[in-house]
Amino acid sequence: MKNLFLVIVMILLSCVILSFELNIHHLEFLRSEFKIEENRAVGYWIYSNLQPDGSYKHIGAKGEGITCVDDVARVAIFYLRQLETDPEDNFSNNRAKEALDFLLRFQRIDGDFYNFVFEDGTINKNGPTSRANANWWALRAFWAISLGAKVYSKTDPEFANALAIRAKKVLKVLESNFKNNLLKGYTDMSSIMLLGACELYRSIPEKDILKAIETLAEGIIDSLDTSHGELLGFFDEGKEEFNWHGWGSRQIEALVEAYKATANQAYLEYAKKSAEKLFPLIISAGPLYSVSRSIKRFPQIAYAAEVFVNSAARLYEVTGEELYAYYTLLLGSWFNGLNILKSPMIGPDGQGYDGLEITHRNLNSGAESTISALLALQAVKTLPENYQELFEEKKEFLTPAFFLEAEKFNLGLSEAEAENSNIASGGAFVRCKGTTALRTNLLLPKVRYQVFAVIPDFDANTVSISVRYGKEKLKAEKKLSYYGLYKLGSIVGTAVEERLSFGLNPSNGTVAIDTLVFIPSVIGIYLDTSDQTILINNSNETFSGVPRGKCALVPGKAISSGEIFQVAVSCQAVKIKQERDYFLLDLFPLYNNNGIVDANHRRKGNFDNIQGITGASYPLEEIKKNIENGFLLMKDIPFLFSDNGLDNLRTKKQCIKVGLKASELWILGSSDHGDYTGELVIKYKNGQQESFFLGLSDWCGQPKYGERSLQFDYRYDSTGNVEHLNCKLYLQHFKLKGDEIEAISLPDVVTMHIFGITLK
């Protein structure tokens, strides 16, 4: 009977959602009735955390509340947009009205809004994320009720009029906080206010609302006329120094709506000017978290991804240009796997995952993430059918952006040194005091890349910079007048790994280099199913027949990209040492991680921070208690052990030549940032092979894959302090055919670490 009920619910919901991408099941799970003072209203739980059995549990925000205006306003906007598409949609009508009713219960008599409610029904009136102060939640509520006034103006005029009255009250509160033609001087907050004002103007076209629209739009476009705006289309959010963040930055979308409301062409041109430079970066790098003195790439969140999808969709709506249709579907594709992990950011029940890191996804799924994902996919669904079909195809980056941390370069004999800093993206930058040459290897696809340096600190006036990549060279003389991004020029990739040399020489004083950034001038996304490539050409020359500033769908893989995320590694022979009847592989030539340190070197360990040069690590003192005759013993299985700086390898599909018979295999390892699995392949000399499921649990968690474990009482954290956490090494065992092994191929999962491999 229960299964029959679920089938009926699915059928009913299919009448509301246009395709599986707009799956609202998890949103419905978050929906609950809440007590608000002496009344009750329907809202949405702030958080929901993934449980070990795969289910989700409702979670409140400690000290803040259990549901909030900020999230429910997003829900109202989602369903109101559904109603705009289909005015007869009763389900969306009911959900929109109950969300709007919830919002109005938090509006004060002066028009401002509180945000959170506690579990006992008390409205949180004093918390910094809840008190009435013309803040984010008031803005989002203003946008939602203004949109409601417009949507219901034809179908329910009385309700629409009541919403418009409420919206005008909050508009007055917001206008009283104008500073330099912006709300409180910030363009991000102003963009949401502008969206609300445009919706309100469509239902009540009054002069004072038009004036607010024009004031905000002028303030926003002024913030693009900066160095960072000219370089990459960033609207300045800062006051004293440049600052921008992905989340909440709806300036492009807001300017398009201002153009629709006023017909002022300048607003549209500024929106297009930003989009031309910003969209290629966001597609190739993902929804950046923030840019200021440094670039913070992670966490990448649905809240940031969604704003760009809707911005592109609005541009397509008003221009009809194919370019913006492609931008919409590609920006939205971050949710279905066009990201650095090639993993979906929306789950099978429509849960929007809470974040993507360089190594893993946060699979918790709160209201903000879920509704942001739905708003993004809703925007994609406004595209013509042929673009929606392309959206659903599996995609592959051919031209990703690259971010190289300076502290990870080889400094050689340069007059420079790495410094730890909380303003640096990876926790450290390189301070250059004189002639400096930084070197590393880099594989760039065969397109032109724009090259930028991130300079977070300096006391020099100018700096001479040179970049060499294979046969490509560029030189730049930069006058240092602000912190952040400096454009150095452009180089063309070769699709093979080349030596990259970055040279600089300050005229006087010092210059700090945080990151080198390579952004493709041509976006290439390969569609696996249809064997086609989406090309967007932002370079100054025609590329593969596509003119500058144009886009096209071309057959096959149109760009030679080499191996971008999965570097092909030829099989490497290793030494083998026999101990009793065990054969121990010497993995030292393959080690690429320093995860074990002693107390004297504990600030140099880095087991778990792939972006930086320091991280937490295992204590050598504890591990030495398990070493006998030079071997690390785990449940009496011996492994070769190194304490010479590198002691384990992050698995990147390394191939190890073996050349001996074995019937059993043991692996000593663990994972960071979660529990991970990958394919372990044994290739035999007779041409046969075996594949195994290798699972290694989180180093400070519990064994999830049947491993045996060796536990330690503490670890060293990223600053060298002792943390009393029970971290572990895990032992996995596999039975083999007993034939002669030619090679062992490791998983392609950089969060899995292998310390040793032993055969018998």
C-alpha positions in Angstrom: 0.0 0.0 0.0 2.9 2.3 0.9 4.5 1.7 -2.5 1.2 2.4 -4.3 1.0 5.8 -2.4 4.5 6.7 -3.5 3.6 5.9 -7.1 0.5 8.2 -6.9 2.6 11.0 -5.4 5.1 10.6 -8.2 2.4 10.9 -10.8 0.9 14.0 -9.2 4.3 15.6 -8.9 5.1 14.9 -12.6 2.2 17.2 -13.5 4.0 20.0 -11.7 7.7 19.5 -12.7 8.7 19.7 -16.3 11.4 17.0 -16.1 13.4 15.1 -13.6 15.8 18.0 -13.1 13.0 19.9 -11.2 12.6 17.1 -8.7 11.0 18.7 -5.6 10.9 15.6 -3.3 13.7 16.8 -1.0 12.2 20.3 -0.9 9.0 18.7 0.2 11.0 16.7 2.9 12.3 20.1 4.2 8.8 21.5 4.3 7.1 21.5 7.7 4.6 23.4 9.8 6.3 25.6 12.4 5.0 27.5 15.4 5.5 31.3 15.0 4.6 33.2 18.1 1.0 32.2 18.8 0.3 31.0 15.2 1.5 28.3 12.8 2.8 28.6 9.3 4.6 26.4 6.7 8.3 26.9 6.3 11.4 24.9 5.4 14.1 23.4 7.6 17.4 25.3 7.4 19.6 22.2 7.2 19.3 18.5 6.7 22.3 16.2 7.3 23.0 12.9 5.6 22.7 9.9 7.9 24.8 6.7 7.7 21.7 4.8 6.3 21.4 7.3 3.4 18.4 9.1 4.8 18.4 12.8 5.9 17.7 14.4 9.2 16.2 17.9 9.8 18.7 20.2 11.6 18.4 23.7 12.9 21.0 26.4 13.1 22.4 26.4 16.6 21.8 29.8 18.2 19.8 31.1 15.2 16.7 29.0 14.7 15.1 26.2 12.7 13.6 28.0 9.7 14.0 31.5 8.2 12.8 34.2 5.9 15.9 34.0 3.8 15.2 30.4 2.7 11.4 30.6 2.5 11.6 33.7 0.3 13.6 31.7 -2.2 10.9 29.0 -2.1 8.3 31.6 -2.9 10.3 32.9 -5.8 10.7 29.4 -7.2 6.9 28.6 -7.1 6.0 32.1 -8.3 8.2 31.6 -11.4 6.4 28.3 -11.9 3.1 30.1 -11.8 4.4 32.6 -14.4 4.9 29.7 -16.7 1.6 28.0 -15.9 -1.0 30.2 -14.2 -3.2 27.1 -13.8 -0.7 25.3 -11.7 -2.6 24.8 -8.4 0.2 23.0 -6.6 2.6 25.9 -7.2 -0.1 28.4 -6.3 -0.6 26.7 -2.9 3.1 26.5 -2.2 3.7 30.1 -3.2 0.9 31.5 -1.1 1.9 29.5 2.0 5.5 30.7 1.6 4.3 34.3 1.2 2.1 33.9 4.3 5.2 32.7 6.2 7.2 35.8 5.2 4.6 38.3 6.2 4.5 36.9 9.7 8.1 38.2 10.1 7.5 41.7 8.9 7.5 44.5 11.5 5.1 47.4 11.5 7.8 49.7 10.1 8.2 47.3 7.1 11.5 45.6 8.0 11.9 41.9 8.6 13.3 39.5 11.2 14.8 36.3 9.9 14.8 33.2 12.2 12.3 31.5 14.5 13.4 29.3 17.4 11.9 25.8 17.9 9.6 27.1 20.7 8.0 29.5 18.2 9.8 32.6 19.5 11.1 34.9 16.7 14.8 35.6 16.9 14.8 39.4 17.2 18.3 40.0 18.4 20.7 37.6 16.7 23.2 39.2 14.2 21.7 37.0 11.4 18.1 37.7 12.3 17.5 41.2 13.7 15.7 43.8 11.6 18.4 45.9 10.0 17.5 46.3 6.3 19.5 43.1 5.7 19.7 40.2 3.3 16.5 38.6 4.6 14.5 41.8 4.2 15.8 42.1 0.7 14.9 38.6 -0.3 11.4 39.0 1.3 11.0 42.3 -0.6 11.9 40.5 -3.8 9.5 37.6 -3.2 6.5 39.7 -2.1 7.0 42.2 -5.0 7.1 39.2 -7.4 4.0 37.9 -5.8 2.3 41.3 -6.3 3.1 41.1 -10.0 2.2 37.4 -10.5 -1.2 37.7 -8.7 -2.2 41.0 -10.2 -4.4 39.3 -12.8 -5.5 36.1 -10.9 -6.0 37.5 -7.4 -6.0 41.3 -7.4 -6.9 41.7 -3.8 -4.0 39.5 -2.6 -1.7 41.3 -5.1 -2.7 44.7 -3.7 -2.0 43.5 -0.1 1.4 42.3 -1.1 2.2 45.5 -3.0 1.3 47.5 0.2 3.7 45.4 2.2 6.4 45.7 -0.4 6.2 49.5 -0.5 6.7 49.5 3.3 9.9 47.6 3.1 11.0 49.6 0.1 10.9 52.8 2.3 13.1 51.0 5.0 15.6 50.0 2.4 15.7 53.4 0.7 16.5 55.0 4.1 19.8 53.0 4.0 21.1 54.3 0.7 24.7 55.2 0.5 26.5 56.3 -2.7 23.5 55.2 -4.8 23.6 51.7 -3.2 22.0 49.9 -0.3 24.5 50.4 2.6 27.1 51.0 -0.2 27.1 47.3 -1.3 26.4 46.2 -4.8 25.5 42.6 -3.9 22.7 43.7 -1.5 21.7 46.4 -4.0 21.3 43.8 -6.8 18.6 41.9 -4.8 16.8 45.2 -3.9 16.9 46.1 -7.6 15.3 42.8 -8.6 12.5 43.5 -6.1 12.0 47.1 -7.2 11.7 46.0 -10.8 9.0 43.4 -10.0 7.1 46.0 -7.8 7.3 48.6 -10.6 5.6 46.1 -13.0 2.6 45.9 -10.7 2.5 49.5 -9.6 4.5 51.7 -12.0 5.0 54.7 -9.7 7.7 57.4 -10.1 9.3 56.8 -6.7 9.8 53.1 -7.5 11.3 54.0 -10.9 13.6 56.4 -9.2 14.8 53.7 -6.8 15.5 51.4 -9.8 17.5 54.1 -11.6 19.5 55.0 -8.5 20.5 51.4 -7.8 21.3 50.6 -11.4 23.6 53.6 -11.6 25.3 52.6 -8.4 25.9 49.1 -9.6 27.3 50.0 -13.0 29.7 52.4 -11.4 31.2 49.5 -9.4 32.2 47.7 -12.7 34.5 50.6 -13.7 37.5 49.2 -11.7 40.6 47.3 -12.5 39.0 44.0 -11.6 35.9 44.9 -13.5 38.0 45.6 -16.6 40.0 42.4 -16.2 37.3 39.8 -15.4 34.0 41.5 -15.1 33.8 41.6 -11.3 31.5 44.1 -9.7 33.3 45.7 -6.7 31.6 44.8 -3.3 34.2 46.4 -1.1 34.6 49.8 0.4 38.3 50.3 1.0 39.8 47.4 -1.0 38.3 45.4 -3.8 36.1 42.6 -2.8 33.7 40.2 -4.7 32.0 37.0 -3.9 29.9 34.6 -5.9 27.1 34.1 -3.5 24.4 36.8 -3.7 26.1 38.6 -6.6 23.1 39.1 -8.9 24.3 42.3 -10.5 24.1 41.0 -14.1 20.6 39.6 -13.5 19.5 42.8 -11.8 20.8 45.1 -14.6 18.9 43.1 -17.2 15.7 43.5 -15.2 16.4 47.2 -14.8 16.8 47.4 -18.6 13.5 45.6 -19.1 11.8 48.1 -16.6 13.3 51.3 -18.0 14.5 50.5 -21.6 17.8 52.2 -20.6 20.3 50.5 -23.0 23.3 51.3 -20.8 22.1 48.8 -18.1 22.0 46.0 -20.7 25.4 46.9 -22.1 27.0 46.8 -18.6 25.4 43.4 -17.9 26.8 42.1 -21.2 30.2 43.7 -20.5 30.5 41.8 -17.2 29.1 38.6 -18.6 31.5 38.5 -21.5 34.5 38.3 -19.1 33.0 36.6 -16.1 31.0 33.7 -17.5 34.0 32.0 -19.2 35.8 32.2 -15.9 32.9 30.7 -13.9 32.4 27.9 -16.5 36.0 26.9 -16.6 36.8 27.3 -12.9 33.4 26.8 -11.2 31.4 29.2 -9.1 34.3 30.9 -7.2 33.7 31.6 -3.6 35.3 35.0 -3.4 38.0 37.3 -4.9 39.8 40.0 -2.9 43.5 40.1 -2.1 43.5 36.4 -3.1 41.1 34.1 -5.0 39.2 31.6 -2.9 37.9 28.9 -5.2 36.3 26.7 -2.6 33.8 25.8 -1.3 31.8 26.1 -4.4 28.1 26.3 -3.4 24.7 26.1 -5.1 23.9 29.7 -3.9 26.8 31.0 -6.0 26.3 28.8 -9.0 22.6 29.7 -9.3 23.1 33.4 -9.6 25.1 33.0 -12.8 22.6 30.6 -14.4 19.8 33.0 -13.9 21.9 35.9 -15.1 22.7 34.1 -18.3 19.1 33.1 -18.8 17.9 36.7 -18.4 20.4 37.9 -21.0 19.1 35.2 -23.4 15.6 36.2 -22.7 16.1 39.9 -23.7 18.7 39.4 -26.5 17.8 36.1 -28.1 21.5 35.6 -28.7 22.5 31.9 -28.9 25.7 32.7 -26.9 23.7 33.3 -23.8 21.7 30.1 -24.3 24.9 28.1 -24.3 26.2 30.1 -21.3 22.9 29.2 -19.4 23.1 25.5 -20.1 26.9 25.3 -19.3 26.7 27.3 -16.1 23.7 25.1 -15.1 25.7 22.0 -15.9 27.8 22.5 -12.8 24.9 20.9 -11.0 24.9 17.7 -13.2 28.6 17.1 -13.2 30.5 19.8 -15.2 32.8 20.5 -12.2 36.2 19.7 -11.0 35.0 16.4 -9.4 32.9 15.4 -12.4 30.1 14.7 -9.9 26.5 15.8 -9.7 25.6 18.5 -7.2 22.0 17.6 -7.0 20.8 14.2 -5.7 18.3 11.7 -6.9 15.5 13.2 -4.8 16.3 16.7 -5.8 18.5 17.5 -2.9 21.0 20.3 -3.6 24.3 19.3 -2.0 25.8 21.8 0.4 29.2 22.3 -1.2 32.0 21.1 -3.4 35.6 21.1 -2.3 38.6 20.3 -4.4 38.6 16.8 -3.0 35.0 15.9 -2.1 31.3 16.9 -1.9 29.4 17.9 1.2 26.4 15.7 0.8 24.3 17.4 3.4 21.4 19.2 1.8 19.8 22.2 3.4 17.1 24.6 2.2 19.5 27.1 0.7 21.4 24.6 -1.4 18.2 22.7 -2.5 16.2 25.7 -3.6 19.2 27.3 -5.3 19.7 24.1 -7.3 16.0 24.2 -8.3 16.1 27.8 -9.2 19.1 27.2 -11.5 17.5 24.2 -13.2 14.3 26.1 -13.5 16.2 28.7 -15.5 17.7 26.1 -17.8 14.2 24.8 -18.4 13.2 28.2 -19.9 15.6 27.5 -22.9 14.3 26.0 -26.1 14.1 22.3 -26.3 17.3 21.7 -28.3 19.4 23.4 -25.6 17.7 21.4 -22.9 18.7 18.2 -24.7 22.3 19.3 -24.7 22.1 20.2 -21.0 21.2 16.6 -20.2 24.2 15.1 -22.0 27.4 14.0 -20.2 30.0 16.7 -20.6 33.8 16.9 -20.4 36.0 20.0 -19.8 38.4 20.5 -22.7 39.6 23.9 -21.5 39.6 24.2 -17.7 41.0 27.1 -15.9 44.2 26.5 -13.9 45.1 27.9 -10.5 48.8 27.3 -9.5 49.8 28.1 -5.9 53.1 29.9 -5.9 54.3 28.2 -2.7 54.1 24.9 -4.5 56.6 26.0 -7.2 60.3 25.1 -7.1 61.9 28.2 -5.7 65.5 27.1 -6.6 68.1 29.6 -5.5 65.7 32.6 -5.8 65.7 35.5 -3.4 62.3 34.4 -2.2 60.7 32.3 0.5 57.2 30.9 1.3 55.3 32.7 4.1 52.2 31.4 5.9 49.4 33.9 5.6 45.7 33.9 6.4 45.1 36.2 3.4 46.6 33.6 0.9 44.3 31.2 -0.9 46.3 28.1 0.1 47.4 29.4 3.5 50.8 30.7 2.2 52.3 32.9 -0.5 55.8 33.5 -1.9 57.6 36.7 -0.8 59.9 37.8 -3.5 62.8 40.0 -2.3 64.9 40.2 -5.5 65.4 38.2 -8.7 63.0 35.3 -8.5 62.4 32.3 -10.7 59.6 29.9 -9.8 59.4 26.6 -11.8 56.9 23.8 -12.2 55.3 21.7 -14.9 52.0 22.5 -16.6 49.8 21.0 -19.3 47.6 23.5 -21.1 45.1 22.5 -23.8 45.8 23.8 -27.3 44.0 27.2 -27.0 45.1 30.7 -26.0 45.1 31.3 -22.2 45.0 34.6 -20.4 47.6 34.7 -17.6 47.0 36.5 -14.3 49.1 36.9 -11.2 47.4 37.4 -7.8 49.5 39.8 -5.7 48.1 40.1 -2.1 50.8 42.2 -0.7 53.7 44.4 -1.8 55.9 47.4 -0.8 57.6 47.8 -4.2 56.4 50.3 -6.8 56.8 48.2 -9.9 57.7 44.6 -10.8 59.1 43.1 -14.0 57.5 39.7 -14.8 58.2 37.1 -17.4 56.5 33.8 -18.1 57.9 31.0 -20.2 55.8 28.0 -21.2 57.5 25.7 -23.7 58.3 28.0 -26.6 55.8 30.6 -25.5 57.1 33.8 -23.8 55.6 36.9 -22.4 57.0 39.9 -20.5 55.2 42.5 -18.4 56.1 45.5 -16.4 53.5 46.2 -13.8 53.0 49.3 -11.7 51.7 48.1 -8.3 48.7 50.2 -7.2 46.2 47.8 -5.7 46.0 44.3 -4.2 44.7 41.4 -6.2 44.6 40.4 -9.9 47.1 41.7 -12.5 46.9 40.6 -16.1 50.3 39.5 -17.5 49.3 38.7 -21.1 48.5 35.5 -22.9 50.1 32.2 -24.1 49.0 29.3 -26.3 48.8 25.8 -24.8 50.4 22.8 -26.5 48.3 19.9 -25.0 51.5 18.3 -23.7 53.2 18.9 -20.3 55.7 21.7 -20.5 58.2 23.4 -18.2 56.6 26.6 -16.8 59.0 29.3 -15.5 57.7 32.4 -13.7 60.3 35.1 -13.2 59.9 38.4 -11.5 62.1 41.2 -10.1 60.7 44.0 -7.9 62.1 47.5 -8.6 62.6 47.9 -4.9 61.1 46.4 -1.8 59.2 43.1 -2.0 56.3 41.5 -3.8 54.1 38.6 -2.6 52.8 36.2 -5.2 49.9 34.0 -4.2 48.5 32.3 -7.3 49.1 32.2 -11.1 45.8 31.9 -12.9 45.3 30.6 -16.5 41.9 31.3 -18.0 41.0 30.0 -21.4 40.1 32.4 -24.2 38.2 29.6 -25.9 35.7 27.6 -24.0 35.5 24.0 -25.2 33.0 21.5 -23.7 32.8 18.0 -25.2 29.4 16.3 -25.3 30.0 12.6 -25.0 26.7 11.2 -26.2 26.4 13.2 -29.4 30.2 13.4 -30.0 30.1 17.2 -30.4 31.9 20.2 -28.9 30.4 23.5 -27.7 32.9 26.2 -28.6 32.7 29.7 -27.3 35.4 31.9 -28.7 36.4 34.9 -26.6 39.9 35.2 -28.2 40.9 38.0 -30.6 41.1 35.6 -33.6 38.9 33.0 -35.3 39.2 29.6 -33.8 38.3 26.4 -35.7 36.1 28.5 -38.0 34.3 30.2 -35.0 34.7 34.0 -35.2 35.6 36.1 -32.1 32.7 36.6 -29.7 30.7 33.8 -31.3 29.7 30.2 -30.4 29.1 27.1 -32.3 28.3 23.4 -31.9 31.0 21.5 -33.9 31.5 17.7 -34.5 33.9 15.6 -32.5 36.5 16.8 -30.0 37.4 20.2 -31.4 40.3 20.9 -29.0 43.4 19.0 -28.3 43.5 19.0 -24.5 45.8 16.2 -23.4 45.0 14.5 -20.1 43.6 17.3 -17.9 42.2 15.7 -14.8 43.7 12.3 -15.2 47.4 12.4 -16.1 48.4 9.2 -17.9 51.4 7.7 -16.1 53.5 5.0 -17.6 54.2 1.9 -15.5 57.1 2.4 -13.1 59.3 -0.4 -11.9 60.0 -0.4 -8.1 62.4 -2.3 -6.0 61.0 -5.3 -4.1 62.3 -6.5 -0.7 61.6 -9.9 0.8 60.8 -10.3 4.4 60.0 -13.9 5.5 57.6 -15.1 2.8 56.3 -11.5 2.1 57.4 -9.3 -0.8 57.4 -5.6 0.1 57.1 -3.0 -2.7 59.3 0.1 -2.3 56.9 2.9 -3.3 59.3 5.7 -2.4 59.7 6.8 -6.0 55.9 7.2 -6.2 55.4 9.0 -2.9 53.9 12.5 -3.4 52.6 13.4 0.1 54.1 14.0 3.6 51.6 12.7 6.1 53.8 11.6 9.0 56.0 14.0 11.0 57.6 14.1 14.4 57.2 16.8 17.0 60.3 18.7 15.7 58.8 18.9 12.2 55.1 19.0 12.9 54.6 22.3 11.2 55.8 20.8 7.9 53.3 17.9 7.7 50.4 18.0 5.2 48.4 14.8 4.9 45.0 16.4 4.2 45.3 19.9 2.6 45.8 19.4 -1.1 45.5 23.1 -1.8 48.2 24.3 0.7 51.7 23.4 1.9 50.7 22.6 5.5 48.0 20.4 7.0 47.3 17.9 9.7 49.5 14.8 9.9 50.1 11.5 11.7 52.5 11.5 14.7 55.8 9.7 13.8 56.3 9.0 17.5 53.2 6.8 17.7 53.8 5.0 14.4 57.4 4.1 15.5 55.9 2.0 18.2 54.8 -0.4 15.4 58.2 -0.6 13.7 60.3 -3.7 14.1 63.6 -4.4 12.3 63.0 -1.4 10.0 59.5 -2.6 8.9 56.1 -1.2 9.8 54.0 -4.1 11.1 50.3 -4.0 10.8 48.6 -7.1 12.2 51.9 -8.9 11.7 52.0 -7.9 8.0 55.3 -6.0 7.2 55.5 -2.9 5.0 58.4 -0.8 3.9 58.3 2.6 5.7 59.7 6.0 5.0 60.2 9.0 7.3 62.3 11.0 4.9 59.8 13.8 4.1 57.5 11.8 1.7 55.8 8.7 3.1 52.7 8.0 1.1 51.1 8.6 -2.3 47.8 10.2 -3.3 46.3 7.8 -5.8 46.3 9.2 -9.3 46.0 6.0 -11.4 49.7 5.2 -10.9 50.9 2.0 -12.5 53.5 -0.1 -10.7 55.5 -2.8 -12.4 55.8 -6.0 -10.3 57.0 -9.1 -12.1 56.4 -11.9 -9.5 53.8 -14.4 -8.6 51.5 -13.7 -5.6 48.2 -15.1 -4.2 47.6 -12.4 -1.6 47.9 -8.6 -1.5 47.8 -6.2 1.4 47.4 -2.4 1.2 48.1 0.0 4.0 46.4 3.4 3.7 43.6 5.8 4.6 41.6 8.7 3.1 41.2 12.3 3.9 38.0 14.4 4.0 35.7 11.3 4.0 35.5 7.6 3.1 36.5 6.8 -0.5 36.6 3.9 -2.9 38.3 3.3 -6.2 39.2 0.5 -8.7 42.3 -1.5 -8.1 43.4 -3.4 -11.2 45.9 -6.3 -11.2 47.3 -7.0 -14.6 48.9 -10.5 -15.1 51.7 -11.5 -17.5 49.3 -13.9 -19.3 47.1 -11.0 -20.4 44.4 -11.5 -17.8 43.5 -9.0 -15.1 41.4 -8.7 -12.0 39.6 -5.7 -10.7 38.9 -5.1 -7.0 36.9 -2.6 -5.0 39.4 -0.7 -2.8 37.8 1.2 0.0 39.8 3.3 2.5 37.9 5.0 5.3 38.6 8.5 6.7 41.8 8.6 8.7 40.0 10.0 11.7 36.8 8.1 11.3 35.7 4.5 11.6 36.4 1.6 9.2 33.6 1.5 6.7 34.9 -1.1 4.2 35.8 -4.1 6.4 39.4 -2.8 7.0 41.4 -3.7 10.1 42.9 -0.6 11.7 45.8 0.7 13.7 44.7 3.6 16.0 46.7 6.5 17.3 45.7 8.7 20.2 46.5 12.1 18.6 47.6 13.9 15.5 49.3 17.2 14.7 47.0 19.9 13.2 48.0 22.3 10.5 49.7 24.7 12.9 51.6 21.9 14.6 49.5 21.6 17.7 48.5 18.3 19.2 44.8 17.3 18.5 43.5 14.5 20.6 41.7 12.7 17.8 41.7 8.9 17.3 43.2 8.7 13.8 44.0 5.4 12.1 45.8 3.5 9.4 43.8 0.9 7.6 44.7 -2.6 6.3 42.9 -4.0 3.2 43.5 -7.6 2.1 42.8 -9.2 -1.3 43.0 -12.8 -2.5 44.7 -13.1 -6.0 44.8 -15.7 -8.8 48.4 -16.7 -7.9 49.7 -16.0 -11.4 52.6 -13.7 -12.2 51.7 -10.1 -11.8 52.9 -7.7 -14.5 51.5 -4.5 -13.0 49.2 -3.0 -10.4 47.1 0.0 -11.4 45.9 2.2 -8.5 42.6 4.2 -8.3 42.2 7.7 -9.6 41.0 9.2 -6.3 43.4 11.9 -4.9 41.8 11.7 -1.5 42.9 8.1 -1.1 46.5 7.6 0.3 48.6 4.5 0.2 51.5 4.1 2.5 52.6 0.6 1.6 51.8 -2.5 -0.6 52.9 -6.0 0.4 52.4 -9.3 -1.6 52.7 -13.0 -0.6 
